Amino acid sequence: MPKTLAAEGFSLAIEYYREEDGRWLADIAALPGVTAYGRTKKQVTAAVQALALRLIADRLDHGEALPGPMNVSFIAA
């Protein structure tokens, strides 16, 4: 019977800010540089999650370190 590896997950907290002009800013502190703007909170959430996943994929492609195991979920802070 093949061994099954239990993947331990980690969460990436999304911090939200609202600009004076109404735009939303979302930031993931665990991944420096992962910041996005959007007109709505839903739009900025999708944008910052996509950016985080692109950064993680790029790090994997280049054999660079990641902030934890690969079972990723996002938590709105």
PDB file of N, CA, C and O in Angstrom:
ATOM      1  N   MET A   1       0.848  -1.179   0.000  1.00  0.00           N
ATOM      2  CA  MET A   1       0.000   0.000   0.000  1.00  0.00           C
ATOM      3  C   MET A   1       0.894   1.244   0.000  1.00  0.00           C
ATOM      4  O   MET A   1       1.807   1.330   0.821  1.00  0.00           O
ATOM      5  N   PRO A   2       0.658   2.217  -0.903  1.00  0.00           N
ATOM      6  CA  PRO A   2       1.502   3.412  -0.959  1.00  0.00           C
ATOM      7  C   PRO A   2       1.299   4.287   0.272  1.00  0.00           C
ATOM      8  O   PRO A   2       0.221   4.348   0.864  1.00  0.00           O
ATOM      9  N   LYS A   3       2.383   4.955   0.623  1.00  0.00           N
ATOM     10  CA  LYS A   3       2.315   5.896   1.747  1.00  0.00           C
ATOM     11  C   LYS A   3       1.600   7.167   1.312  1.00  0.00           C
ATOM     12  O   LYS A   3       1.776   7.645   0.192  1.00  0.00           O
ATOM     13  N   THR A   4       0.806   7.695   2.202  1.00  0.00           N
ATOM     14  CA  THR A   4       0.149   8.972   1.959  1.00  0.00           C
ATOM     15  C   THR A   4       0.780  10.008   2.866  1.00  0.00           C
ATOM     16  O   THR A   4       0.855   9.828   4.081  1.00  0.00           O
ATOM     17  N   LEU A   5       1.229  11.085   2.266  1.00  0.00           N
ATOM     18  CA  LEU A   5       1.814  12.164   3.051  1.00  0.00           C
ATOM     19  C   LEU A   5       0.719  13.148   3.445  1.00  0.00           C
ATOM     20  O   LEU A   5      -0.049  13.615   2.604  1.00  0.00           O
ATOM     21  N   ALA A   6       0.665  13.444   4.705  1.00  0.00           N
ATOM     22  CA  ALA A   6      -0.308  14.431   5.186  1.00  0.00           C
ATOM     23  C   ALA A   6       0.269  15.812   4.954  1.00  0.00           C
ATOM     24  O   ALA A   6       1.324  16.148   5.494  1.00  0.00           O
ATOM     25  N   ALA A   7      -0.407  16.605   4.165  1.00  0.00           N
ATOM     26  CA  ALA A   7       0.065  17.966   3.898  1.00  0.00           C
ATOM     27  C   ALA A   7      -0.426  18.890   4.999  1.00  0.00           C
ATOM     28  O   ALA A   7      -1.628  19.048   5.211  1.00  0.00           O
ATOM     29  N   GLU A   8       0.502  19.480   5.675  1.00  0.00           N
ATOM     30  CA  GLU A   8       0.137  20.481   6.678  1.00  0.00           C
ATOM     31  C   GLU A   8      -0.021  21.808   5.958  1.00  0.00           C
ATOM     32  O   GLU A   8       0.823  22.187   5.146  1.00  0.00           O
ATOM     33  N   GLY A   9      -1.077  22.496   6.248  1.00  0.00           N
ATOM     34  CA  GLY A   9      -1.336  23.749   5.561  1.00  0.00           C
ATOM     35  C   GLY A   9      -0.817  24.954   6.306  1.00  0.00           C
ATOM     36  O   GLY A   9      -0.464  24.875   7.483  1.00  0.00           O
ATOM     37  N   PHE A  10      -0.776  26.042   5.623  1.00  0.00           N
ATOM     38  CA  PHE A  10      -0.468  27.314   6.253  1.00  0.00           C
ATOM     39  C   PHE A  10      -1.406  28.343   5.659  1.00  0.00           C
ATOM     40  O   PHE A  10      -1.902  28.175   4.545  1.00  0.00           O
ATOM     41  N   SER A  11      -1.641  29.373   6.380  1.00  0.00           N
ATOM     42  CA  SER A  11      -2.555  30.408   5.931  1.00  0.00           C
ATOM     43  C   SER A  11      -1.802  31.692   5.667  1.00  0.00           C
ATOM     44  O   SER A  11      -0.824  32.008   6.346  1.00  0.00           O
ATOM     45  N   LEU A  12      -2.256  32.410   4.696  1.00  0.00           N
ATOM     46  CA  LEU A  12      -1.693  33.712   4.373  1.00  0.00           C
ATOM     47  C   LEU A  12      -2.750  34.761   4.711  1.00  0.00           C
ATOM     48  O   LEU A  12      -3.790  34.839   4.057  1.00  0.00           O
ATOM     49  N   ALA A  13      -2.482  35.548   5.716  1.00  0.00           N
ATOM     50  CA  ALA A  13      -3.441  36.560   6.148  1.00  0.00           C
ATOM     51  C   ALA A  13      -3.428  37.747   5.184  1.00  0.00           C
ATOM     52  O   ALA A  13      -2.371  38.273   4.837  1.00  0.00           O
ATOM     53  N   ILE A  14      -4.611  38.149   4.766  1.00  0.00           N
ATOM     54  CA  ILE A  14      -4.762  39.319   3.903  1.00  0.00           C
ATOM     55  C   ILE A  14      -5.195  40.489   4.774  1.00  0.00           C
ATOM     56  O   ILE A  14      -6.196  40.412   5.485  1.00  0.00           O
ATOM     57  N   GLU A  15      -4.438  41.560   4.710  1.00  0.00           N
ATOM     58  CA  GLU A  15      -4.791  42.779   5.441  1.00  0.00           C
ATOM     59  C   GLU A  15      -5.388  43.766   4.444  1.00  0.00           C
ATOM     60  O   GLU A  15      -4.845  43.973   3.359  1.00  0.00           O
ATOM     61  N   TYR A  16      -6.511  44.371   4.823  1.00  0.00           N
ATOM     62  CA  TYR A  16      -7.218  45.301   3.949  1.00  0.00           C
ATOM     63  C   TYR A  16      -7.112  46.727   4.482  1.00  0.00           C
ATOM     64  O   TYR A  16      -7.089  46.962   5.690  1.00  0.00           O
ATOM     65  N   TYR A  17      -7.048  47.664   3.547  1.00  0.00           N
ATOM     66  CA  TYR A  17      -7.044  49.087   3.858  1.00  0.00           C
ATOM     67  C   TYR A  17      -7.938  49.771   2.831  1.00  0.00           C
ATOM     68  O   TYR A  17      -8.037  49.327   1.687  1.00  0.00           O
ATOM     69  N   ARG A  18      -8.576  50.834   3.238  1.00  0.00           N
ATOM     70  CA  ARG A  18      -9.431  51.598   2.312  1.00  0.00           C
ATOM     71  C   ARG A  18      -8.816  52.975   2.124  1.00  0.00           C
ATOM     72  O   ARG A  18      -8.567  53.690   3.094  1.00  0.00           O
ATOM     73  N   GLU A  19      -8.574  53.341   0.887  1.00  0.00           N
ATOM     74  CA  GLU A  19      -8.007  54.646   0.548  1.00  0.00           C
ATOM     75  C   GLU A  19      -9.084  55.727   0.627  1.00  0.00           C
ATOM     76  O   GLU A  19     -10.276  55.420   0.613  1.00  0.00           O
ATOM     77  N   GLU A  20      -8.669  56.975   0.710  1.00  0.00           N
ATOM     78  CA  GLU A  20      -9.623  58.084   0.786  1.00  0.00           C
ATOM     79  C   GLU A  20     -10.500  58.183  -0.458  1.00  0.00           C
ATOM     80  O   GLU A  20     -11.638  58.648  -0.386  1.00  0.00           O
ATOM     81  N   ASP A  21      -9.968  57.742  -1.603  1.00  0.00           N
ATOM     82  CA  ASP A  21     -10.743  57.803  -2.849  1.00  0.00           C
ATOM     83  C   ASP A  21     -11.677  56.598  -3.026  1.00  0.00           C
ATOM     84  O   ASP A  21     -12.343  56.476  -4.054  1.00  0.00           O
ATOM     85  N   GLY A  22     -11.726  55.702  -2.017  1.00  0.00           N
ATOM     86  CA  GLY A  22     -12.631  54.564  -2.050  1.00  0.00           C
ATOM     87  C   GLY A  22     -12.010  53.263  -2.524  1.00  0.00           C
ATOM     88  O   GLY A  22     -12.605  52.197  -2.364  1.00  0.00           O
ATOM     89  N   ARG A  23     -10.809  53.338  -3.111  1.00  0.00           N
ATOM     90  CA  ARG A  23     -10.160  52.109  -3.562  1.00  0.00           C
ATOM     91  C   ARG A  23      -9.739  51.261  -2.373  1.00  0.00           C
ATOM     92  O   ARG A  23      -9.479  51.779  -1.287  1.00  0.00           O
ATOM     93  N   TRP A  24      -9.676  49.955  -2.591  1.00  0.00           N
ATOM     94  CA  TRP A  24      -9.221  49.013  -1.581  1.00  0.00           C
ATOM     95  C   TRP A  24      -7.780  48.610  -1.862  1.00  0.00           C
ATOM     96  O   TRP A  24      -7.364  48.490  -3.014  1.00  0.00           O
ATOM     97  N   LEU A  25      -7.034  48.406  -0.798  1.00  0.00           N
ATOM     98  CA  LEU A  25      -5.662  47.912  -0.868  1.00  0.00           C
ATOM     99  C   LEU A  25      -5.622  46.631  -0.048  1.00  0.00           C
ATOM    100  O   LEU A  25      -6.120  46.594   1.078  1.00  0.00           O
ATOM    101  N   ALA A  26      -5.033  45.587  -0.607  1.00  0.00           N
ATOM    102  CA  ALA A  26      -4.869  44.330   0.113  1.00  0.00           C
ATOM    103  C   ALA A  26      -3.399  43.967   0.119  1.00  0.00           C
ATOM    104  O   ALA A  26      -2.705  44.138  -0.884  1.00  0.00           O
ATOM    105  N   ASP A  27      -2.920  43.462   1.256  1.00  0.00           N
ATOM    106  CA  ASP A  27      -1.507  43.167   1.432  1.00  0.00           C
ATOM    107  C   ASP A  27      -1.363  41.833   2.153  1.00  0.00           C
ATOM    108  O   ASP A  27      -2.141  41.527   3.057  1.00  0.00           O
ATOM    109  N   ILE A  28      -0.368  41.036   1.754  1.00  0.00           N
ATOM    110  CA  ILE A  28      -0.040  39.793   2.450  1.00  0.00           C
ATOM    111  C   ILE A  28       1.358  39.967   3.015  1.00  0.00           C
ATOM    112  O   ILE A  28       2.346  39.863   2.288  1.00  0.00           O
ATOM    113  N   ALA A  29       1.439  40.231   4.309  1.00  0.00           N
ATOM    114  CA  ALA A  29       2.713  40.547   4.965  1.00  0.00           C
ATOM    115  C   ALA A  29       3.716  39.402   4.889  1.00  0.00           C
ATOM    116  O   ALA A  29       4.921  39.647   4.840  1.00  0.00           O
ATOM    117  N   ALA A  30       3.243  38.154   4.878  1.00  0.00           N
ATOM    118  CA  ALA A  30       4.147  36.991   4.831  1.00  0.00           C
ATOM    119  C   ALA A  30       4.867  36.880   3.491  1.00  0.00           C
ATOM    120  O   ALA A  30       5.864  36.166   3.378  1.00  0.00           O
ATOM    121  N   LEU A  31       4.369  37.579   2.484  1.00  0.00           N
ATOM    122  CA  LEU A  31       4.981  37.568   1.153  1.00  0.00           C
ATOM    123  C   LEU A  31       5.283  39.009   0.749  1.00  0.00           C
ATOM    124  O   LEU A  31       4.449  39.662   0.120  1.00  0.00           O
ATOM    125  N   PRO A  32       6.459  39.509   1.101  1.00  0.00           N
ATOM    126  CA  PRO A  32       6.796  40.903   0.796  1.00  0.00           C
ATOM    127  C   PRO A  32       6.588  41.236  -0.683  1.00  0.00           C
ATOM    128  O   PRO A  32       6.997  40.488  -1.571  1.00  0.00           O
ATOM    129  N   GLY A  33       5.951  42.359  -0.916  1.00  0.00           N
ATOM    130  CA  GLY A  33       5.689  42.804  -2.277  1.00  0.00           C
ATOM    131  C   GLY A  33       4.340  42.362  -2.828  1.00  0.00           C
ATOM    132  O   GLY A  33       3.944  42.798  -3.908  1.00  0.00           O
ATOM    133  N   VAL A  34       3.627  41.500  -2.098  1.00  0.00           N
ATOM    134  CA  VAL A  34       2.321  41.041  -2.568  1.00  0.00           C
ATOM    135  C   VAL A  34       1.269  42.012  -2.041  1.00  0.00           C
ATOM    136  O   VAL A  34       0.744  41.861  -0.937  1.00  0.00           O
ATOM    137  N   THR A  35       0.983  43.004  -2.865  1.00  0.00           N
ATOM    138  CA  THR A  35       0.027  44.063  -2.552  1.00  0.00           C
ATOM    139  C   THR A  35      -0.772  44.345  -3.821  1.00  0.00           C
ATOM    140  O   THR A  35      -0.212  44.353  -4.917  1.00  0.00           O
ATOM    141  N   ALA A  36      -2.055  44.573  -3.680  1.00  0.00           N
ATOM    142  CA  ALA A  36      -2.897  44.850  -4.843  1.00  0.00           C
ATOM    143  C   ALA A  36      -3.918  45.924  -4.502  1.00  0.00           C
ATOM    144  O   ALA A  36      -4.286  46.111  -3.342  1.00  0.00           O
ATOM    145  N   TYR A  37      -4.370  46.627  -5.543  1.00  0.00           N
ATOM    146  CA  TYR A  37      -5.437  47.618  -5.435  1.00  0.00           C
ATOM    147  C   TYR A  37      -6.653  47.118  -6.192  1.00  0.00           C
ATOM    148  O   TYR A  37      -6.526  46.343  -7.140  1.00  0.00           O
ATOM    149  N   GLY A  38      -7.833  47.563  -5.774  1.00  0.00           N
ATOM    150  CA  GLY A  38      -9.057  47.234  -6.488  1.00  0.00           C
ATOM    151  C   GLY A  38     -10.172  48.191  -6.127  1.00  0.00           C
ATOM    152  O   GLY A  38     -10.112  48.868  -5.101  1.00  0.00           O
ATOM    153  N   ARG A  39     -11.200  48.247  -6.979  1.00  0.00           N
ATOM    154  CA  ARG A  39     -12.352  49.122  -6.713  1.00  0.00           C
ATOM    155  C   ARG A  39     -13.231  48.594  -5.605  1.00  0.00           C
ATOM    156  O   ARG A  39     -13.826  49.363  -4.850  1.00  0.00           O
ATOM    157  N   THR A  40     -13.312  47.257  -5.509  1.00  0.00           N
ATOM    158  CA  THR A  40     -14.142  46.635  -4.476  1.00  0.00           C
ATOM    159  C   THR A  40     -13.289  45.669  -3.657  1.00  0.00           C
ATOM    160  O   THR A  40     -12.206  45.265  -4.080  1.00  0.00           O
ATOM    161  N   LYS A  41     -13.793  45.309  -2.485  1.00  0.00           N
ATOM    162  CA  LYS A  41     -13.068  44.370  -1.639  1.00  0.00           C
ATOM    163  C   LYS A  41     -12.969  43.002  -2.322  1.00  0.00           C
ATOM    164  O   LYS A  41     -11.944  42.328  -2.219  1.00  0.00           O
ATOM    165  N   LYS A  42     -14.018  42.601  -3.007  1.00  0.00           N
ATOM    166  CA  LYS A  42     -14.012  41.330  -3.729  1.00  0.00           C
ATOM    167  C   LYS A  42     -12.949  41.336  -4.833  1.00  0.00           C
ATOM    168  O   LYS A  42     -12.220  40.360  -5.011  1.00  0.00           O
ATOM    169  N   GLN A  43     -12.872  42.434  -5.561  1.00  0.00           N
ATOM    170  CA  GLN A  43     -11.906  42.555  -6.654  1.00  0.00           C
ATOM    171  C   GLN A  43     -10.471  42.537  -6.127  1.00  0.00           C
ATOM    172  O   GLN A  43      -9.608  41.875  -6.703  1.00  0.00           O
ATOM    173  N   VAL A  44     -10.215  43.253  -5.046  1.00  0.00           N
ATOM    174  CA  VAL A  44      -8.861  43.308  -4.512  1.00  0.00           C
ATOM    175  C   VAL A  44      -8.466  41.979  -3.882  1.00  0.00           C
ATOM    176  O   VAL A  44      -7.291  41.610  -3.903  1.00  0.00           O
ATOM    177  N   THR A  45      -9.435  41.255  -3.320  1.00  0.00           N
ATOM    178  CA  THR A  45      -9.149  39.939  -2.750  1.00  0.00           C
ATOM    179  C   THR A  45      -8.691  38.986  -3.855  1.00  0.00           C
ATOM    180  O   THR A  45      -7.691  38.285  -3.699  1.00  0.00           O
ATOM    181  N   ALA A  46      -9.418  38.963  -4.962  1.00  0.00           N
ATOM    182  CA  ALA A  46      -9.044  38.095  -6.080  1.00  0.00           C
ATOM    183  C   ALA A  46      -7.671  38.469  -6.631  1.00  0.00           C
ATOM    184  O   ALA A  46      -6.870  37.595  -6.961  1.00  0.00           O
ATOM    185  N   ALA A  47      -7.405  39.762  -6.728  1.00  0.00           N
ATOM    186  CA  ALA A  47      -6.129  40.224  -7.276  1.00  0.00           C
ATOM    187  C   ALA A  47      -4.953  39.845  -6.382  1.00  0.00           C
ATOM    188  O   ALA A  47      -3.922  39.395  -6.883  1.00  0.00           O
ATOM    189  N   VAL A  48      -5.087  40.017  -5.076  1.00  0.00           N
ATOM    190  CA  VAL A  48      -3.974  39.717  -4.175  1.00  0.00           C
ATOM    191  C   VAL A  48      -3.757  38.207  -4.061  1.00  0.00           C
ATOM    192  O   VAL A  48      -2.620  37.755  -3.925  1.00  0.00           O
ATOM    193  N   GLN A  49      -4.838  37.425  -4.116  1.00  0.00           N
ATOM    194  CA  GLN A  49      -4.682  35.968  -4.094  1.00  0.00           C
ATOM    195  C   GLN A  49      -3.968  35.488  -5.354  1.00  0.00           C
ATOM    196  O   GLN A  49      -3.081  34.638  -5.276  1.00  0.00           O
ATOM    197  N   ALA A  50      -4.345  36.020  -6.505  1.00  0.00           N
ATOM    198  CA  ALA A  50      -3.699  35.642  -7.766  1.00  0.00           C
ATOM    199  C   ALA A  50      -2.219  36.010  -7.743  1.00  0.00           C
ATOM    200  O   ALA A  50      -1.377  35.228  -8.184  1.00  0.00           O
ATOM    201  N   LEU A  51      -1.900  37.192  -7.234  1.00  0.00           N
ATOM    202  CA  LEU A  51      -0.506  37.628  -7.151  1.00  0.00           C
ATOM    203  C   LEU A  51       0.296  36.724  -6.226  1.00  0.00           C
ATOM    204  O   LEU A  51       1.431  36.364  -6.537  1.00  0.00           O
ATOM    205  N   ALA A  52      -0.292  36.355  -5.086  1.00  0.00           N
ATOM    206  CA  ALA A  52       0.387  35.463  -4.140  1.00  0.00           C
ATOM    207  C   ALA A  52       0.671  34.109  -4.781  1.00  0.00           C
ATOM    208  O   ALA A  52       1.763  33.563  -4.626  1.00  0.00           O
ATOM    209  N   LEU A  53      -0.305  33.571  -5.497  1.00  0.00           N
ATOM    210  CA  LEU A  53      -0.119  32.273  -6.147  1.00  0.00           C
ATOM    211  C   LEU A  53       0.933  32.344  -7.241  1.00  0.00           C
ATOM    212  O   LEU A  53       1.696  31.396  -7.425  1.00  0.00           O
ATOM    213  N   ARG A  54       0.986  33.462  -7.974  1.00  0.00           N
ATOM    214  CA  ARG A  54       2.032  33.635  -8.991  1.00  0.00           C
ATOM    215  C   ARG A  54       3.414  33.682  -8.350  1.00  0.00           C
ATOM    216  O   ARG A  54       4.363  33.092  -8.865  1.00  0.00           O
ATOM    217  N   LEU A  55       3.523  34.387  -7.225  1.00  0.00           N
ATOM    218  CA  LEU A  55       4.808  34.467  -6.524  1.00  0.00           C
ATOM    219  C   LEU A  55       5.236  33.088  -6.030  1.00  0.00           C
ATOM    220  O   LEU A  55       6.401  32.717  -6.171  1.00  0.00           O
ATOM    221  N   ILE A  56       4.316  32.332  -5.456  1.00  0.00           N
ATOM    222  CA  ILE A  56       4.624  30.991  -4.963  1.00  0.00           C
ATOM    223  C   ILE A  56       5.056  30.092  -6.125  1.00  0.00           C
ATOM    224  O   ILE A  56       6.028  29.346  -6.005  1.00  0.00           O
ATOM    225  N   ALA A  57       4.336  30.162  -7.242  1.00  0.00           N
ATOM    226  CA  ALA A  57       4.693  29.353  -8.414  1.00  0.00           C
ATOM    227  C   ALA A  57       6.075  29.733  -8.931  1.00  0.00           C
ATOM    228  O   ALA A  57       6.861  28.859  -9.297  1.00  0.00           O
ATOM    229  N   ASP A  58       6.375  31.019  -8.963  1.00  0.00           N
ATOM    230  CA  ASP A  58       7.685  31.480  -9.424  1.00  0.00           C
ATOM    231  C   ASP A  58       8.798  30.965  -8.506  1.00  0.00           C
ATOM    232  O   ASP A  58       9.848  30.529  -8.976  1.00  0.00           O
ATOM    233  N   ARG A  59       8.558  31.020  -7.205  1.00  0.00           N
ATOM    234  CA  ARG A  59       9.555  30.509  -6.259  1.00  0.00           C
ATOM    235  C   ARG A  59       9.772  29.008  -6.448  1.00  0.00           C
ATOM    236  O   ARG A  59      10.904  28.529  -6.380  1.00  0.00           O
ATOM    237  N   LEU A  60       8.694  28.270  -6.682  1.00  0.00           N
ATOM    238  CA  LEU A  60       8.821  26.833  -6.939  1.00  0.00           C
ATOM    239  C   LEU A  60       9.628  26.580  -8.210  1.00  0.00           C
ATOM    240  O   LEU A  60      10.499  25.710  -8.238  1.00  0.00           O
ATOM    241  N   ASP A  61       9.331  27.348  -9.267  1.00  0.00           N
ATOM    242  CA  ASP A  61      10.055  27.200 -10.532  1.00  0.00           C
ATOM    243  C   ASP A  61      11.552  27.421 -10.373  1.00  0.00           C
ATOM    244  O   ASP A  61      12.356  26.796 -11.065  1.00  0.00           O
ATOM    245  N   HIS A  62      11.922  28.311  -9.459  1.00  0.00           N
ATOM    246  CA  HIS A  62      13.333  28.658  -9.271  1.00  0.00           C
ATOM    247  C   HIS A  62      13.973  27.982  -8.063  1.00  0.00           C
ATOM    248  O   HIS A  62      15.108  28.296  -7.703  1.00  0.00           O
ATOM    249  N   GLY A  63      13.254  27.059  -7.438  1.00  0.00           N
ATOM    250  CA  GLY A  63      13.805  26.321  -6.305  1.00  0.00           C
ATOM    251  C   GLY A  63      14.046  27.172  -5.067  1.00  0.00           C
ATOM    252  O   GLY A  63      14.911  26.851  -4.252  1.00  0.00           O
ATOM    253  N   GLU A  64      13.295  28.245  -4.921  1.00  0.00           N
ATOM    254  CA  GLU A  64      13.458  29.138  -3.774  1.00  0.00           C
ATOM    255  C   GLU A  64      12.582  28.698  -2.605  1.00  0.00           C
ATOM    256  O   GLU A  64      11.636  27.930  -2.780  1.00  0.00           O
ATOM    257  N   ALA A  65      12.903  29.188  -1.428  1.00  0.00           N
ATOM    258  CA  ALA A  65      12.178  28.834  -0.204  1.00  0.00           C
ATOM    259  C   ALA A  65      10.767  29.421  -0.216  1.00  0.00           C
ATOM    260  O   ALA A  65      10.519  30.493  -0.768  1.00  0.00           O
ATOM    261  N   LEU A  66       9.859  28.686   0.408  1.00  0.00           N
ATOM    262  CA  LEU A  66       8.475  29.122   0.581  1.00  0.00           C
ATOM    263  C   LEU A  66       8.204  29.326   2.067  1.00  0.00           C
ATOM    264  O   LEU A  66       8.934  28.797   2.905  1.00  0.00           O
ATOM    265  N   PRO A  67       7.152  30.093   2.408  1.00  0.00           N
ATOM    266  CA  PRO A  67       6.874  30.340   3.817  1.00  0.00           C
ATOM    267  C   PRO A  67       6.235  29.168   4.547  1.00  0.00           C
ATOM    268  O   PRO A  67       5.854  29.333   5.706  1.00  0.00           O
ATOM    269  N   GLY A  68       6.096  27.999   3.941  1.00  0.00           N
ATOM    270  CA  GLY A  68       5.507  26.850   4.620  1.00  0.00           C
ATOM    271  C   GLY A  68       5.118  25.779   3.628  1.00  0.00           C
ATOM    272  O   GLY A  68       5.442  25.892   2.446  1.00  0.00           O
ATOM    273  N   PRO A  69       4.421  24.726   4.082  1.00  0.00           N
ATOM    274  CA  PRO A  69       3.965  23.663   3.176  1.00  0.00           C
ATOM    275  C   PRO A  69       3.020  24.205   2.104  1.00  0.00           C
ATOM    276  O   PRO A  69       2.580  25.350   2.199  1.00  0.00           O
ATOM    277  N   MET A  70       2.711  23.427   1.119  1.00  0.00           N
ATOM    278  CA  MET A  70       2.006  23.937  -0.052  1.00  0.00           C
ATOM    279  C   MET A  70       0.485  23.862  -0.031  1.00  0.00           C
ATOM    280  O   MET A  70      -0.131  24.116  -1.066  1.00  0.00           O
ATOM    281  N   ASN A  71      -0.142  23.537   1.062  1.00  0.00           N
ATOM    282  CA  ASN A  71      -1.594  23.561   1.130  1.00  0.00           C
ATOM    283  C   ASN A  71      -2.007  24.976   1.533  1.00  0.00           C
ATOM    284  O   ASN A  71      -2.065  25.288   2.723  1.00  0.00           O
ATOM    285  N   VAL A  72      -2.292  25.830   0.559  1.00  0.00           N
ATOM    286  CA  VAL A  72      -2.503  27.259   0.794  1.00  0.00           C
ATOM    287  C   VAL A  72      -3.983  27.595   0.951  1.00  0.00           C
ATOM    288  O   VAL A  72      -4.818  27.157   0.160  1.00  0.00           O
ATOM    289  N   SER A  73      -4.293  28.374   1.974  1.00  0.00           N
ATOM    290  CA  SER A  73      -5.620  28.965   2.098  1.00  0.00           C
ATOM    291  C   SER A  73      -5.429  30.410   2.495  1.00  0.00           C
ATOM    292  O   SER A  73      -4.396  30.772   3.057  1.00  0.00           O
ATOM    293  N   PHE A  74      -6.414  31.239   2.209  1.00  0.00           N
ATOM    294  CA  PHE A  74      -6.338  32.661   2.501  1.00  0.00           C
ATOM    295  C   PHE A  74      -7.333  33.004   3.599  1.00  0.00           C
ATOM    296  O   PHE A  74      -8.446  32.479   3.627  1.00  0.00           O
ATOM    297  N   ILE A  75      -6.925  33.886   4.500  1.00  0.00           N
ATOM    298  CA  ILE A  75      -7.770  34.327   5.604  1.00  0.00           C
ATOM    299  C   ILE A  75      -7.870  35.838   5.553  1.00  0.00           C
ATOM    300  O   ILE A  75      -6.849  36.527   5.552  1.00  0.00           O
ATOM    301  N   ALA A  76      -9.056  36.351   5.510  1.00  0.00           N
ATOM    302  CA  ALA A  76      -9.248  37.794   5.543  1.00  0.00           C
ATOM    303  C   ALA A  76      -9.058  38.290   6.965  1.00  0.00           C
ATOM    304  O   ALA A  76      -9.747  37.843   7.883  1.00  0.00           O
ATOM    305  N   ALA A  77      -8.127  39.210   7.147  1.00  0.00           N
ATOM    306  CA  ALA A  77      -7.834  39.723   8.487  1.00  0.00           C
ATOM    307  C   ALA A  77      -8.658  40.945   8.788  1.00  0.00           C
ATOM    308  O   ALA A  77      -8.545  41.514   9.874  1.00  0.00           O
TER     309      ALA A  77
END
